[in-house]
Amino acid sequence: MSFTTRPLSELLGVEISGLDLATPPDDATFARIKSLFESHSVAVFRDQRFTPEQHIAFSRRFGELEIHVQHHFHLAGHPEILIVSNEMRDGKPLGLADAGRYWHSDLSYKAEPSLGSLLHAQTLPPVEGDTLFVSMAAAYDALDDATKAQIEGLTAVHDYSARNVAQQAKSSLRPGLTADQARTVPPVTHPVVRIHPATGRKALFVNEGFTTHVNELERPQSDALLRRLFAHMTQPQFQYRHRWQAHDLVFWDNRATIHLATGCPPHLARTLYRTTVKGDRPIGPRDRAAA
């Protein structure tokens, strides 16, 4: 199968055109797609008019799929798909309305965080609704040597429940977690710097969405370090802004990026379907040295 590509920014992002993913790519084409995804961290497939079943089937080529803890917003009959939407049906939100309004890496709060997420546009607003992405490898590379040495052996806690409580305080549309749901997402510890399993590049692996504190530091020092890292990595020079087009499928690498939904006015409908591919346990520089 033939397709064309073009880079979307200097640091990350590649546009892939000319493929209809409703037809499963052959093995050679899939290998090219996987290589492009790993090297560019964000892959954008234009004009994908496939069904939820085809969305799930393509996603599964990359690995086992996650079932999101917010089961209220699964697509009916397809629990692998999380609905991200600001639309209302019978006075209730159709999907997770406030999803991603903060910098985060999807499911970094899991013991084996997501490899990547595939978000398919269903209904888009005529203006706004962009998504920002950051290259966490580029952000790491730009740190000074003293900071790199400081953080190389540190670990941090990621906690979904803490974020969900914070979101509930901001929005009545964010449901709480039942006790059973909360037990499926206990706090986890990951290295502050992780090594990408495919590229071998070092990247920061903290985010304001789910990272609560650094284990090896007292809370004031932890808070100060995380504030400094968050401010550093979200600088514009590390970002790519995705302006959605009809039927876009955007596939991003949660091991190498963080992202943020910029939002849109509530009277403008925005609905997208997301699958999430399970990843592996993050490995840091000290883990690699000890292996």
N, C-alpha and C positions, 0 to 999 in steps of 0.2 A: 504494500500500500504506500502511495506517495503522499507527502504533505510538505508544507512550507513552514519555515520558522523565522521569527525575528525577535531580537532582544527587546525587552520592555523598559529596561533601565540599565545603568552601568553595572550595578551590583547584583541585581536579582530580577527574575522574571523573564519568561519566554512565551511568546504567542505561537500557538500551533494551529495552523489553518489547513483546510482541505480534507480533514478526516471526519467521517460520520461514525461516531462511537456506538451507534445503535447496531452496527455490524462489528462483531468482536475483531480487534486487530489480530493479524497473524503474529506468530512468535517473534519474527524479526522486527516488525513494526513496534510491537510492545516493548522489546528490548531498547529500541531507540527512544521511545517515550520515557521509559524508566531512567535512562541515562540523562536525558534532557532535564527531567524533573530533579534528579539528584544534583546536577551541576548548577541549575538555575534557581532551585528552591521554590519557585512558583511557576506553575505551568497553566496557561490560559488556553482553553479549547473553545473556539468560536462556533456559534450557531449549532449547538447540540440539542436536537429535538427528540431526545429519547424518553422512554418510559421509566418509571421508578424501578421496574425490574431490570431494565438495561443499565440504569445508573448503578444499581447494586452489583450487577454482574461484572461491570468494568472495574468497580472499586475492589471487588474481591480478588482481582488479578494481582493486587499488591499485598494482600494478606487478609487475615481474619478481621471481621468488622466488629466495632464496638456497639453496644446498646447503651444509649445515654441514660443517665440516672433520672433525668426529667421525663418520665414515661408519659406524662400528660400530653407531650408534644411530639410523640411518634406519629408518623404517617400511618393511617389506618391500614392494617394488613401488612405493613412493612416497618417493623420496629427498628430496622437498621437505619432508617431515615429519620433524622430530627428536623422538624419544621422550624425554620427561623422566619418569623413574620410579625408585623405590627397590625395585621388585619384582625377584626373581631367577627365572630359568628355567634349569634344569639346571645350577645352580651359577654361572651367569653373570648379570650385570646386564642387565635388559631394556632399560634406557635410561640416560641420563646421570643417575646417582644423586645427584651432589653439585651439580647445576646451580643456579647462582644463589644460593649460600649467602654471597654477598658483594654489596655494592652495585655495580651495573654498568649500562651501557647496551649492549644486545645488538649485537655486531659493531662496536663503536667502534674495534676494532683493524683494520678494513678501510679502504682508501683512500676508498671510498664506503660509509659505515656504513649500517646498517639504517634504513629509514623507520619501520618498526614491526613488531611481532610479534603473532601471533594464537595464543593458547594455549587449547586445548579440553580440558575436564575429561573424563577417561574413568573413572577410579576415584579416589575421594576418601576420606581417613581420616575417621572420625567426629569427631575433634577435631584441632586444630592444622592445619598445612599452609597457613597464610595467606601472602599475598604483599603486601609493602609497596612503595608507589610514592612518589616524591618529585617535586614540581614544581620543575624546575631553573630555570624562568623566575622563579617566586616566590623561590627561593633567591638568584638573581642580584639581583632587585629589592631584596632586604633587605640587601644588602651596603652598607657605608659607601662614601662617594664616593671616599675615598683608595684603597680596595681595588679598586673598579671601575676607577679610572684606572691602577692598577698592572698589572692583569691584561688590560686591553683588547687590547694588542698582543702578548701572550705566546702561545706555542705549546707543546704537550706531546706526548710520545710515548705511543702506545698499543700494547701488545704482548701478543698472545694466548699466545705460547710461554712468556713469563715467568709468566703466571697458571697455565698448565697444569702447569708444573713445581711451582709452589707447591701446587696441588691434589693432585698426585701424592704430595707429602710428607705430606699429611694423610690420604689415602684410597687404599687399594689398588684401589678400584673405578674410579679415573680412569686411562684408558689414555694412554700416551705418544703422541707424534706421530712418524710415519715422516719420513724426510728429505723425501720428496715432499710430504707434508702440510705440514710446516713451511715449505717454500718458498712455499706458497699464502698464508701469513699472516705476511709479514715485518712488522717494526715500521713504524708509520706516524706521521705528524705531523699534528695538528689544532689549530685555535685553541682556547684555553682558554675563550673566550666565542664562541658561535656565534649566528648570526641565523637564526631559523626561516624556512624558505623560503615557508611559507604564511601565517603570522601576522605576520611581521616582528619578533617579540619577541626580545630578547636572552635567552640562557640560558647557564648554566655547562655546559661540555662536558668535564668530567673525571670520573673515577670510580675508586674504589679497586680495582675488579676488573682493569682493563686499563691505567690510566694509570701510567707508571713514573717520568717526570720531566719537568720544564719545561726546554725547550731553552736559554732565554736566561739561566738562573741556574746558579750553581755548585750541586753536589749538596746540600750542607747547606741552602742557602737554598731550593732546589727542594723538598726534603723537608718543610721547615717550612711553606712556603706550601701544599703539597698537604694536609698534615695539617690545617691551619687551614680550608681550603676543605671538606675531607671532613667535618670536625666541624660546620661551619656548615650545610652543605646537608642533612645527615641529621637535623636537629632535628625533633622531633615536629610542630611547627606547619606544616611543609612536606609532611607525609605523608598518604597515604590507605592504610588497611589493607583489603585485599580478603579477605573471608571467603568462600571458595568454596562455591557451591551446585552440585548435580548438573547436569551438562551445560552449565555456564557456558562461554561463549566470551569471553575477555578480550583486547582489542586495545589495545596501548599504543604511544605515540609515543616511539621511541628518540631522537628529536631534541630532546625536551622533558622527558624523565623519566629517572630511574634507578630500579631496583627491586632487591628482595632477597627471596629465598625463606626464610621463617622455619624451614622444616623440620618434620618430624614424627617420632615414634618409629619405628625401623626395622621394627617388627613390624606397623605399620599401612600398608597398601598405598596408594600415591599414584602415579597414572600420568596424564600429560597429553600431548597431541600439539601440537607447535608448528610453525607456518610463519613465515617471516621475509621481509618485503618489502624489496627492495633500495632504498637511498636515493641521495642525491647527495653530492657533496663538501661538507663543512662550510665555510661562509663566515663569517668573523669581521668585526668592525667595521672593521678596517684594510683587509681585502679589499674591503668594500663602498665604502669611501672612495676606494680606488684605481681602482675600476671605471669 
